[in-house]
């Protein structure tokens, strides 16, 4: 289950492990979504928020709004299909509220 702070905001802090599993059964594709806007990011797996980040800044302290996009899978190989990249004007409201942006 997700871990929440005293204000109800989801906290996901961990390096190399996950606090809960939102992945589909072996052999089924997962839907992974990354929303990045200004200096914040929200990551979802199969519609569940699994990570959020703030203060995503470059060396000059500016929001990361351009540059390379890297898709990787830590600990194992990865396969990707139907990758779509599109501009957004903000975060979807439900996810923005869930993480407290």
C-alpha positions, 0 to 999 in steps of 0.5 A: 500500500502507498505511504502517506504523510500527515497531510494525505500526500503520497510519499514514495521514497526508496532506492532499488525497491518498491513500496507496492506493486501496480504491474500486470501479470507476467506476459501482459503489457503495462501502461506507464505514464510520465507527466512532466510540467515546469519543474515537477513530474508525476509517474504512473503505472497502470493508472496508479501514482508510483512517484512524484518529483519537484524541483527538477532543475538544470545546472543553472536552476531552470526548470527542465523543459527541453532536452533528451528523453531516456527510457530505461528499465532498472534491474532488468531488460525492457521492451517498449511499444506505442511510445507517445510524446505530446505537450501538455498544459498542466497535470491531469487534475486528479493526479495533481491533487493526489500528489499535492501540486 
